């Protein structure tokens, strides 16, 4: 899954690299487009989380192959329906949406060249992701990332072909980047469905609509809160960036550079959260709660160990690492300060995403949504604005670090309350409680 997620990030980097050679307007359009499509893509992540929770519990409970196949087809059909509705809405409103965000002139023209083709590709992305959740729900941890890498391969390889126009193909510019993404998603979706059908994970299962309402209810019960959980972070970060903007342009540039580095370093933790979902779902469905608890505890331990290594590396080498993406001395200093301080608490974000995935698989999506909502809007955002008014940029960095630490504590508490983690109480606390009683 780490390789799969890296490949998705690589597509965005490739788009920015090639479009940067087209024009400044094309590159500026990328800055407007990617936050929006990231938020929209969170909807597909939520639906795939709902499908994974329902399917993995079916597999763990030993349901018949026919019932499991039918549930998978219901999940794909539900995803196709919702994604087509969303794609049509995006196609209708994107001119007004990007105009409200400040895109105008040539930048707006570049956005208009990209978004219709991207909207067309969105249903293929959603169907591919839900089919990938079918693989993961059955315990297959390699096919899903292979499908993601396949989509990325075509998306990147075709980028210069369509953008600059090779051979008989015309130069398409920004539209070419969107077209390469569309082709990659279509190819990957077809491959995913074909493999799932060949392996018997999807197939003919009698009355295809039998239990469709119940299936949709199970999937949406997790999918809707999970979608909101995924959308909370980019929305909150946009509001935090507004606080950073009060410090100055160098601070915004440094904060953005640090964020890009952080997103790469967080990939293994995101991949770990993708892995914990089917493990918890299968074992919970099989009523093996002890195994689900031990798997969750193990995942948190890995997050803590990885966070310690990354935190130490960033503390010692923050400046040269920040220099990889920072453009000048001013933003380099801001980026390094963020990485040096927040890097020590990166394990906390890992705790949050692992807990969210585990609780989604346990059908406790409201808990995961509350955890994400609390971390951003109760802790990070208010403290960032208070911090910047009192201490400047250092106040924002401190707020990010504190949000990670408190998020980790809240994640452990939520996992304990939902039965996914056994928290051992120290003996001296037990003694004090007994004396008090």
C-alpha positions, 0 to 999 in steps of 0.5 A: 500500500505504501508503493500504491500511495506513493504512485498516486502522489507521483501523478500529482508531482508529474502533472505539476512538473510537466505543466510547469513547462507549459506556462505559469498559468497552467502551473498556477491552475494546478494550485487551485485544482488539487485541493479541490479534487483532493476533497472530492476524492475523499468521498471515494475513500469514504465509500471504499472504507464502508465497502471494506468494513461490510465485506471484511466482516462478511468474510470473517463471519463465514458468509457464503460466497454468493452473498459476499459476491452480491455485497461486493457488486452492491458496493460497486453499483452504489459507488458508480451511482454516487460518483456519477452524480458527483461528477455531474455536479462538479461539471456544472459548478466548477466555473463558479467554484474556482472563480470564488476561489480566485481563479481568473483570466488565463488560469481560469481557462487552464482550469476549464481545460482540466476539470471536465475530463477529470470529472469524467474520470471520477466514476472510474476512480471510485469503481476502481477504489471500491474494487480494491477494497474487495481485494483488501477485505479478502486479505489480499494486500498486493493486488490493490496497490498493483492496480493503483500503480497501474493507474499511475503508470499510465497517468505519468507515462502519457502525460508528456504525450498528451500535454506536448503532443507527440507524433500525430497527437496534437498538443493539449496542454492542461487538458492532456494532463487530465486525459492521461489521468482518465486513461490510467483510471479506465485501464486500472478499473477494467483490470481490477474488475477483471481480476476480481471476477476471475478470482471469484470475488465478484460473479453471478449470484442469483438475484442481483438486487436481493438485499440491495437496500440492506447492503447500501445501509451497511456501506453508507453507515460507515461510508458517509462519516468516513467521507466527512472524516477524510474531508475534515483534514484538507478543509481544516488545513485550508483554514490554518493556511489562512492563519499562516498567511497573516505572518507573510508570503514566506511563511505560506511558502515554507508551510506549504513546502513542509506540508508536502514533505510531511505528506510523503513521510506519512505515506507508511502510516497511511498504508498501515491504516489501510492494512489494519481495516481488513484485519480488524473487520475480518476478526471482528466478523469472526468474533475474534476480538482479541486478535483485532485488539492485538492487531490494533495495538501492534499497529500503534506500536509500529506508528510510535517506532516509525514516528520516533525514527522520523522525528529524530531525523527531522530534528537533526536534518530539518534544514537540508530536508526542507531545502529539497522543496523550499525555493528561498532562504525565507521559506526554508527557515519556516519549513525547517522550523515546522519539520523540526518541531512537528516531526517529533509528534508525527506518531500522533497523526499515525495514531489518529489515522490507524484508529479511524481505520480500525473503528470504521472497520468495527462499524464505529464511524461516528467515533472516527469522524468525531476524532478527526473533527475534534483534532482539527476544529477543537484543537488545531484550528483554534490554537493556531489562530490564538498562537499566531496572534501571540507568538507568530509562526511558532504559535502555529507550529506549536498548535500542530504539534499539540494537535498530534499529541492530543489526537494520539491520546484521544485515539487511544481513548476512543479505541479503548471505548470501542473495544479495540484496545485494552488499556492496562491500568498501572498497579499503583493506580489500582491500589489508590482506587481500592483505597478510595473505595 
